[in-house]
Amino acid sequence: TRARRVEIAAALQLNETQVK
């Protein structure tokens, strides 16, 4: 689903911010 893809993208961004 598109909504699910957006959620995953947001989670990835959050993860990247935490890692950095």
C-alpha positions as CSV (number, residue, x, y, z in Angstrom):
1,T,0.0,0.0,0.0
2,R,1.2,3.5,-0.6
3,A,0.4,4.6,3.0
4,R,2.5,1.7,4.3
5,R,5.4,2.8,2.0
6,V,5.1,6.3,3.5
7,E,5.1,4.9,7.0
8,I,8.2,2.8,6.2
9,A,10.0,5.9,4.7
10,A,9.2,7.9,7.9
11,A,10.5,5.1,10.0
12,L,13.7,4.9,7.9
13,Q,14.2,8.6,8.3
14,L,13.8,8.4,12.1
15,N,16.2,5.5,12.2
16,E,18.8,7.4,10.2
17,T,18.5,10.4,12.5
18,Q,19.0,8.2,15.5
19,V,22.0,6.4,14.0
20,K,23.6,9.7,13.1
